[in-house]
Structure formats: structure tokens, C-alpha cells
């Protein structure tokens, strides 16, 4: 993390411009002598942490490797990769769509001649971090459903029955993320959440349509079949031997 954070310091101007772009020219201040340095330190730290997450996940998998079997390791690795891709999609969605809408509403809705916004850069950074983090979490819905289905199979029909609550909850989330009275802006936030839930239900339907038996279970079934065939062969041999002995006795 230190290495990535140090590298981020050398491109700090580009990172700051990227973070301030959704504000559309809004001016910010800092209220202490060390406020500017603290802001840059926070940006470099966050970037270093985000870039270090793949390495942290890799080290964690290496630590858990002796404790779990190969199939579980593969499942965890797939979940980590998929989680990263979904988080990237969520951050991109929040950065390009949700965040500009929220900042525009919050920055212009409550202004009068006597009240104007005067935001500090640290408050802006905290808002952006929480907002993008929430967007990344919302896009984890399909993965969460898939993990739950792995532990306890879910019924797609029952999940579709909960869709009404998902729709209501998605609009509540949309109101919190983009508190505007424009219905179109609300739909921009709510529809992806609903679609993410539908994608999760569809993946569960495909997964449960043809249940796959674990490899170990298949090996045990095959071994049991072979043992049953061996026992049957031995029983037939013994039956034949008894019949032959009975025939010889009767002849004698």
C-alpha cells in the first residue's frame, strides 16, 4: 500500500482533477494550515489501498490455502475476481451518473441570496468516498445472492416474489443517493439496482437448473457402484459353487 500510495503522490494533480470533475467547477476550501496536505495524504492513501486490494486478496487466499480444499479455493478466487469487476462497475456508475446528480442537487437546491454553499475539500472527499463505496456495494447484489445460493439453494420463484420490496428499496436508495424531485434522475439510480437483482436471480436459476455434484461426491458414488458390482460377482460365484457342490452330492 505504501508503494502504491507513493506512486499516487507523483500523479496527484491528475487524481485531484479526476475527483473534482463531478463537482462541475464548484470551489472548495480548507480551514487549517495542514488542510491541503491532509487532503492529498488522504487521496494518496485511498488510492494506495484500492490498488493494493488485489495483492491483499492474493495473500489472503495463500493464507487460507492449507485450510480449504482445491474447489473451495477456486470458488473464493472466482468470487474475489467477480467482486472486483462488480465494484469497478459500481464505482463507474456512481462517478459518471449518480455523483454528478447528487452534487448538483445538494449544491443548488438550498441556496438563497443570504445562504450559499462554502464546502471544505475534506468534507467533499468524505462524501465522494462514501458515495462511491456505496455504489460499489450496491453492485455486489448478484454476487451476494450467488454466495447464499452456494451455501443454501434459493428458489428463483420465491426471489421474484420479493421483487416488489426490491423495487421500493431501490427507489429509497435512489432518493438517498440523488435527492432530487426529477423522476428521470431517480430512475437512473433505481433501475440499475433492480437490474442487478434480476441478474442475480437469473444466475441462480441457471445454476440450480442443472445441479452439479461435487467431484468428491461423484468419486464416492463411482466407488460405491464398483463395490456393489464386486459384491454381486462374489455372491454369484458363491451361489454357483454351492449349486455345483449340491449337484455332486446328489450324484454321489
C-alpha positions as CSV (number, residue, x, y, z in Angstrom):
1,X,0.0,0.0,0.0
2,X,2.9,2.4,0.8
3,X,4.4,1.8,-2.7
4,X,1.1,2.5,-4.5
5,X,0.4,5.5,-2.3
6,X,3.8,6.9,-3.0
7,X,3.3,6.4,-6.7
8,X,-0.1,8.2,-6.5
9,X,1.7,11.2,-5.0
10,X,3.6,11.8,-8.2
11,X,0.3,12.0,-10.2
12,X,-1.6,13.9,-7.5
13,X,-2.7,16.7,-9.9
14,X,-4.4,14.2,-12.2
15,X,-6.0,12.4,-9.3
16,X,-7.3,15.6,-7.8
17,X,-8.7,16.8,-11.2
18,X,-10.4,13.4,-11.6
19,X,-12.0,13.7,-8.1
20,X,-13.2,17.3,-8.6
21,X,-14.6,16.7,-12.1
22,X,-18.1,15.6,-10.8
23,X,-18.4,18.9,-8.9
24,X,-18.6,20.8,-12.2
25,X,-16.5,23.8,-11.2
26,X,-17.6,24.0,-7.5
27,X,-14.9,25.8,-5.4
28,X,-13.7,24.2,-2.1
29,X,-11.7,25.5,0.8
30,X,-9.7,24.1,3.7
31,X,-9.8,25.7,7.1
32,X,-6.4,24.7,8.6
33,X,-2.8,25.2,7.6
34,X,-2.4,21.5,7.1
35,X,-5.7,21.0,5.4
36,X,-4.3,20.8,1.9
37,X,-1.6,18.4,2.8
38,X,-4.1,16.3,4.7
39,X,-6.4,16.2,1.7
40,X,-3.5,15.0,-0.6
41,X,-2.4,12.4,2.0
42,X,-6.0,11.1,2.2
43,X,-6.2,10.8,-1.6
44,X,-2.9,9.0,-1.9
45,X,-3.8,6.7,1.0
46,X,-7.2,5.8,-0.6
47,X,-5.6,5.2,-4.0
48,X,-2.9,3.0,-2.5
49,X,-5.4,1.0,-0.6
50,X,-7.6,0.4,-3.6
51,X,-4.7,-0.6,-5.8
52,X,-3.4,-2.9,-3.0
53,X,-6.7,-4.8,-2.7
54,X,-5.8,-7.5,-5.4
55,X,-2.5,-8.2,-3.6
56,X,-4.3,-8.4,-0.2
57,X,-6.8,-10.8,-1.6
58,X,-4.0,-12.9,-3.1
59,X,-2.1,-13.1,0.2
60,X,-5.4,-13.9,2.0
61,X,-6.0,-16.8,-0.4
62,X,-2.5,-18.0,0.1
63,X,-3.0,-18.0,3.9
64,X,-6.3,-19.9,3.6
65,X,-4.9,-22.4,1.1
66,X,-3.8,-25.0,3.6
67,X,-7.1,-24.8,5.4
68,X,-9.5,-25.5,2.5
69,X,-9.6,-27.9,-0.4
70,X,-9.0,-27.0,-4.1
71,X,-12.6,-26.5,-5.1
72,X,-13.2,-24.0,-2.2
73,X,-10.1,-22.1,-3.1
74,X,-11.2,-21.8,-6.7
75,X,-14.7,-20.7,-5.6
76,X,-13.2,-18.0,-3.4
77,X,-10.8,-16.8,-6.1
78,X,-13.7,-16.5,-8.6
79,X,-15.7,-14.6,-6.0
80,X,-12.8,-12.2,-5.5
81,X,-12.4,-11.5,-9.2
82,X,-16.1,-11.1,-9.8
83,X,-16.4,-8.8,-6.7
84,X,-13.7,-6.6,-8.1
85,X,-15.3,-6.4,-11.5
86,X,-18.7,-5.6,-10.0
87,X,-17.2,-3.0,-7.7
88,X,-15.5,-1.3,-10.6
89,X,-18.8,-1.2,-12.5
90,X,-20.5,0.3,-9.4
91,X,-17.8,3.0,-8.9
92,X,-18.0,3.9,-12.6
93,X,-21.8,4.1,-12.4
94,X,-21.6,6.3,-9.3
95,X,-18.9,8.5,-10.7
96,X,-20.4,9.2,-14.1
97,X,-24.1,9.2,-13.3
98,X,-25.1,9.2,-9.6
99,X,-22.5,11.5,-8.1
100,X,-23.0,14.5,-10.5
101,X,-26.8,14.3,-10.0
102,X,-26.4,14.3,-6.2
103,X,-23.8,17.1,-6.1
104,X,-25.9,19.2,-8.4
105,X,-29.0,18.8,-6.3
106,X,-27.2,19.3,-2.9
107,X,-25.3,22.3,-4.2
108,X,-28.2,24.3,-5.8
109,X,-31.4,23.2,-4.0
110,X,-30.9,25.2,-0.8
111,X,-29.2,28.4,-1.9
112,X,-30.6,31.9,-1.5
113,X,-29.2,35.3,-1.6
114,X,-28.1,35.0,2.0
115,X,-27.2,31.3,2.0
116,X,-24.5,30.0,-0.3
117,X,-22.5,26.7,-0.1
118,X,-19.0,27.0,1.2
119,X,-17.7,23.4,1.3
120,X,-14.3,22.2,2.6
121,X,-12.3,19.9,0.5
122,X,-12.2,17.3,3.3
123,X,-16.0,17.2,3.5
124,X,-16.2,16.8,-0.3
125,X,-13.7,14.0,-0.2
126,X,-15.6,12.2,2.6
127,X,-18.8,12.5,0.6
128,X,-17.3,11.2,-2.6
129,X,-15.6,8.3,-0.8
130,X,-18.8,7.2,1.0
131,X,-20.9,7.6,-2.2
132,X,-18.6,5.6,-4.5
133,X,-18.2,3.0,-1.8
134,X,-22.0,2.6,-1.5
135,X,-22.2,2.4,-5.3
136,X,-19.7,-0.4,-5.3
137,X,-21.6,-2.3,-2.6
138,X,-24.9,-2.0,-4.4
139,X,-23.4,-3.8,-7.4
140,X,-22.5,-6.7,-5.2
141,X,-26.1,-7.9,-5.1
142,X,-25.7,-10.7,-7.8
143,X,-22.6,-12.0,-6.0
144,X,-24.2,-12.0,-2.6
145,X,-27.2,-13.9,-4.0
146,X,-24.8,-16.4,-5.6
147,X,-22.8,-17.0,-2.4
148,X,-26.0,-17.5,-0.4
149,X,-27.3,-19.9,-3.1
150,X,-24.0,-21.8,-2.8
151,X,-24.5,-22.3,0.9
152,X,-28.3,-22.9,0.8
153,X,-30.0,-23.2,-2.6
154,X,-32.6,-20.5,-3.2
155,X,-35.8,-20.7,-5.2
156,X,-35.9,-18.2,-8.1
157,X,-39.7,-18.0,-7.9
158,X,-39.5,-17.0,-4.2
159,X,-36.9,-14.4,-5.0
160,X,-39.1,-12.9,-7.7
161,X,-41.9,-12.7,-5.1
162,X,-39.6,-10.4,-3.1
163,X,-39.1,-8.1,-6.2
164,X,-41.7,-5.6,-5.0
165,X,-39.7,-4.9,-1.9
166,X,-36.5,-4.6,-4.0
167,X,-38.2,-2.0,-6.2
168,X,-39.4,0.0,-3.2
169,X,-35.9,-0.3,-1.6
170,X,-34.2,0.7,-4.9
171,X,-36.2,4.0,-5.1
172,X,-35.4,4.7,-1.4
173,X,-31.7,4.2,-2.2
174,X,-32.1,6.4,-5.2
175,X,-33.7,9.2,-3.1
176,X,-30.7,9.0,-0.7
177,X,-28.1,8.9,-3.4
178,X,-29.7,11.5,-5.6
179,X,-32.2,13.5,-3.6
180,X,-34.0,15.2,-6.5
181,X,-37.6,15.6,-7.5
182,X,-36.8,14.6,-11.1
183,X,-38.3,11.2,-11.8
184,X,-35.8,10.5,-14.6
185,X,-32.9,11.1,-12.2
186,X,-34.5,8.7,-9.7
187,X,-34.9,6.1,-12.4
188,X,-31.2,6.4,-13.4
189,X,-30.3,5.2,-9.9
190,X,-33.1,2.8,-9.2
191,X,-33.2,0.8,-12.5
192,X,-29.6,-0.5,-12.2
193,X,-30.3,-1.8,-8.7
194,X,-33.4,-3.6,-10.0
195,X,-31.5,-5.0,-12.9
196,X,-28.6,-6.2,-10.7
197,X,-31.2,-8.1,-8.6
198,X,-32.8,-9.6,-11.7
199,X,-29.3,-10.7,-13.0
200,X,-28.7,-12.4,-9.6
201,X,-32.0,-14.2,-9.8
202,X,-31.2,-15.3,-13.4
203,X,-27.8,-16.6,-12.4
204,X,-29.3,-18.6,-9.6
205,X,-31.9,-20.1,-12.0
206,X,-29.2,-21.1,-14.4
207,X,-27.1,-22.6,-11.5
208,X,-29.9,-24.6,-10.0
209,X,-31.3,-25.7,-13.3
210,X,-28.7,-28.4,-13.6
211,X,-27.3,-29.1,-10.1
212,X,-23.7,-30.2,-10.3
213,X,-22.5,-32.8,-7.9
214,X,-19.2,-32.1,-6.2
215,X,-16.2,-34.1,-7.6
216,X,-15.6,-35.9,-4.3
217,X,-19.3,-37.0,-4.2
218,X,-19.0,-38.3,-7.8
219,X,-15.9,-40.3,-6.9
220,X,-17.6,-41.8,-3.8
221,X,-20.7,-42.8,-6.0
222,X,-18.5,-44.5,-8.5
223,X,-16.5,-46.3,-5.8
224,X,-19.8,-47.5,-4.2
225,X,-21.0,-48.7,-7.6
226,X,-17.8,-50.7,-8.1
227,X,-18.1,-52.2,-4.7
228,X,-21.7,-53.3,-5.3
229,X,-20.7,-54.9,-8.6
230,X,-17.9,-56.8,-6.8
231,X,-20.2,-58.0,-4.1
232,X,-22.7,-59.2,-6.7
233,X,-19.9,-61.0,-8.6
234,X,-18.8,-62.7,-5.4
235,X,-22.4,-63.7,-4.5
236,X,-22.8,-65.2,-7.9
237,X,-19.6,-67.2,-7.6
238,X,-20.6,-68.5,-4.2
239,X,-24.1,-69.4,-5.5
240,X,-22.5,-71.3,-8.4
241,X,-20.1,-73.1,-6.0
242,X,-23.0,-74.1,-3.7
243,X,-25.0,-75.3,-6.7
244,X,-22.1,-77.4,-8.0
245,X,-21.5,-78.9,-4.6
246,X,-25.2,-79.8,-4.3
247,X,-25.2,-81.4,-7.7
248,X,-22.1,-83.5,-6.9
249,X,-23.6,-84.6,-3.6
250,X,-26.8,-85.7,-5.2
251,X,-25.0,-87.6,-7.9
252,X,-22.8,-89.4,-5.4
